[in-house]
Amino acid sequence: MFNGIGVSGILLLLVIALLLFGPNKLPELGRAFGRTLREFKEGARDIMGDEPSAKPARQEIQTVDVEPAGQEPAKASGESNSANQRRLPE
């Protein structure tokens, strides 16, 4: 927000605000600004919450059992063992 101003510029702005509004009025202005900002955020949050597309999409996740490396998978009875014994040429 204040990327190009720097610390000295911000201090100068604070001194000018103090001279313009006086030390008694600055806390009231700060509170009013804070309330306004809070109401704005609540209003924006309410608007975003009213939209039906703002709800997160529900996904179904399918799990798959994986055998650790080095272990042979469980074999069904009657399954041929010849497929597991085939080797690729090296």
C-alpha contacts under 8 A as a table, 3 or more apart, distances in Angstrom:
res1	aa1	res2	aa2	distance
2	F	5	I	5.40
2	F	6	G	6.90
3	N	6	G	6.67
5	I	8	S	7.59
5	I	9	G	5.21
5	I	10	I	6.67
6	G	9	G	5.44
6	G	10	I	6.45
7	V	10	I	5.22
7	V	11	L	6.26
8	S	11	L	5.12
8	S	12	L	6.19
9	G	12	L	5.04
9	G	13	L	6.26
10	I	13	L	5.08
10	I	14	L	6.25
11	L	14	L	5.07
11	L	15	V	6.25
12	L	15	V	5.16
12	L	16	I	6.25
13	L	16	I	5.13
13	L	17	A	6.15
14	L	17	A	5.06
14	L	18	L	6.12
15	V	18	L	5.02
15	V	19	L	6.23
16	I	19	L	5.10
16	I	20	L	6.12
17	A	20	L	5.10
17	A	21	F	5.95
17	A	22	G	7.64
17	A	26	L	7.92
18	L	21	F	5.53
18	L	22	G	5.05
18	L	23	P	6.04
18	L	26	L	7.07
19	L	22	G	5.54
21	F	24	N	7.79
21	F	25	K	5.75
21	F	26	L	6.36
22	G	25	K	5.69
22	G	26	L	6.59
23	P	26	L	5.67
23	P	27	P	7.74
24	N	27	P	6.75
24	N	28	E	7.71
25	K	28	E	5.41
25	K	29	L	6.33
26	L	29	L	5.06
26	L	30	G	6.16
27	P	30	G	5.01
27	P	31	R	6.21
28	E	31	R	5.18
28	E	32	A	6.16
29	L	32	A	5.09
29	L	33	F	6.05
30	G	33	F	5.09
30	G	34	G	6.12
31	R	34	G	5.02
31	R	35	R	6.16
32	A	35	R	5.16
32	A	36	T	6.13
33	F	36	T	5.12
33	F	37	L	6.11
34	G	37	L	5.13
34	G	38	R	6.11
35	R	38	R	5.10
35	R	39	E	6.14
36	T	39	E	5.21
36	T	40	F	6.13
37	L	40	F	5.06
37	L	41	K	6.24
38	R	41	K	5.16
38	R	42	E	6.22
39	E	42	E	5.07
39	E	43	G	6.07
40	F	43	G	5.13
40	F	44	A	6.15
41	K	44	A	5.09
41	K	45	R	6.07
42	E	45	R	5.01
42	E	46	D	6.11
43	G	46	D	5.06
43	G	47	I	6.20
44	A	47	I	5.12
44	A	48	M	6.20
45	R	48	M	5.16
45	R	49	G	6.05
46	D	49	G	5.00
46	D	50	D	6.25
47	I	50	D	5.32
47	I	51	E	7.06
48	M	51	E	5.83
48	M	54	A	6.78
49	G	52	P	7.76
49	G	54	A	6.64
50	D	54	A	7.89
51	E	54	A	5.52
51	E	55	K	7.82
52	P	55	K	6.04
53	S	56	P	7.78
67	E	71	Q	6.75
67	E	72	E	7.59
67	E	73	P	6.40
68	P	71	Q	6.05
75	K	79	E	6.69
76	A	79	E	5.68
80	S	83	A	6.71
81	N	84	N	5.55
81	N	85	Q	6.61
82	S	85	Q	5.08
82	S	86	R	6.51
83	A	86	R	5.64
